[in-house]
Amino acid sequence: MMFRRARNIVALTALATVAVYGSFMPAAAAGADMGYAVVPTAIIYPGETIDGGQLQEVEVTNPNLAAGYAKSIEEVSGMISKRTLLPGRTIPVGALREPYTVTRGSQIRLVFSMGMMTISAAGSPLEDGFTGQVIRARNMDSGVIVSGTVLADGTIHVAAK
């Protein structure tokens, strides 16, 4: 019998605490501007380029929402999804990537520069690559595999050995 009373006292104390502090919580939450989050309006599949028409900005009302989600449509539009994004769910920034500058198997231009000399040749990347990334490519004329840095215009600047 003694154990039940102690448990009831603890329960009543907990309820009183929630009642006292709970009355102040809505006022504090109402005053805090939580900002906006971007959510898809349709399912977006991995590898799909995200269009601004597939998105909408919604006001964040959950104070327990984990950080790291996209906050504006401009931040997400034109990016590639790395995983399935569901309608009405926030889009984690980690689930997005930039589009590749060069794609494996495409036709590109290899450029080698040393001093005043510049040599260019047709090539084909052996892997997908972003601007600034070092990737391997095959020289289409000689069949030699070289490494080089992907440039913004889609050419690969071959590194000297």
N, C-alpha and C positions, 0 to 999 in steps of 0.2 A: 504494500500500500504506500509506503514511504517513497518507493521508486516512482510510482505513477505521479505523485504530487510534484516531485522534483522535475519530472519530464514536462508536466503541464505548466509549471512555472517558467521553465526554459522556453516552451512554445509561446506562452503569453508574452514573455519578454521579447522574443523575436518578432511577434506580430506587432507589438507596440513600437518597436524600432522601425519596422517597415512602414507603419502608419505615420510616424513622425517624419522620417526622412523621405518617404515616398511622396508626401505632399509637396516637398520642395523640388523634387526632380523634374516634373513637367515644366515648371517655370524656368529652370536652368536650361533644359533641352530646347524650349521654345525660343530662348534668347540666343542660342548658338546657331550660327549660320553654317550648315553642313556642306553647302555647295551642291554641285551636280555630278552625275555619273553618266556615262554613255552605255546604252544597252542596245542589243540588236532587236529589230522588229521581226526578223525571220531567222531560221537556222542558218548559220554560216559554218561551212565545212572546212577541214584542214586543207591548206594550199589555195584556198579561194581568196581572191583580191577583194578587199572590203570597200564597198561603195558607200558614199554618204547617205544615199537613199535607203540603205538597210539599217540605219541607225537613228536613234533619238536620244536626246538628253533628258534625264529625269532628275528631280530633286532628291537628294539623299536624306532620308528620315531616320535611318537606323544608326544610332551612335556606336554600335558595336561592329560596324562594317570594317573589315580588314583593309588596310591601306594598299596601294599598288594598283588601283583600277584607273582606267582612262576617264578623264574629266571633261574632254571636249571632243566634238566630232572631228575637228581638224587634226587632232592627235592620232586618230584611228584611220581616217579615210586614206585609201591608197596603200595601206599596209596589207600584209599577207597573214592569214590566220594559221597558227601552228597547231591548233586543236579545235574541236567543235565548240562553237559559241551558241548558247541557247537564248531564245527570245526572253526579254525581261530580266536577264542576269547581267551583272556588271561584267565588263571586259577587262581581265587582268592585263597589264602592260606586258608582262612576261609571256603572254599567249600570242604576241604579235611579233612580226619581223619585217624588216625592210625588203622590198622586192629585189631579186638578184639583178645585178648589172649585166652579167653574162651567164648564159646557161649552157650546160654540158651538151656537146654535140653541135652547137651553132657555129656559124662562120664568123670569125673575128679577124682582126689585123694584129699581128705581132710586130712590135717596134723595139729595135735595139739601138741605143745611142751611146757613142763613146767620143767625147770631144766634139769635133765638127762632123764626124761621120754618123749617119743614120741609115739603118737597114730595116726594111719592113718586108713582111711576108704574110701570106695567108695562113691562118691557123684555126684550130678547133680546141676549145677548152675541154679538159678531161673531167672537170667538176664545175658545179655552180659557184659563182663568186660575187661578193659585194665590192663596191668601190673601196680601194685600199687594201684589199685582201690579196695575199700571195697564193696563186694557184698554179697547177701544172697545165700545160697546153701542148698540143702536137703541131709541129710545123708541117703543113700539108704538102709542101714541095719535097722536103727531105725525109719526113717521117720521124725526125728527132723530137724527143720530148724535152721541153724547157720549162723553167719556172719563171713567173713574172707577176708583177703587181697589176691588178685590174684598175684601169682609169675610168673616170666618170663617163667618157664618151664610148665605152665598150671595147677599147683597145687594151692590149696587155703589153706593159713595158717590161721587156725581158731583162733579167738581171745577168750581169757578167759573172763568169765563174772565176 
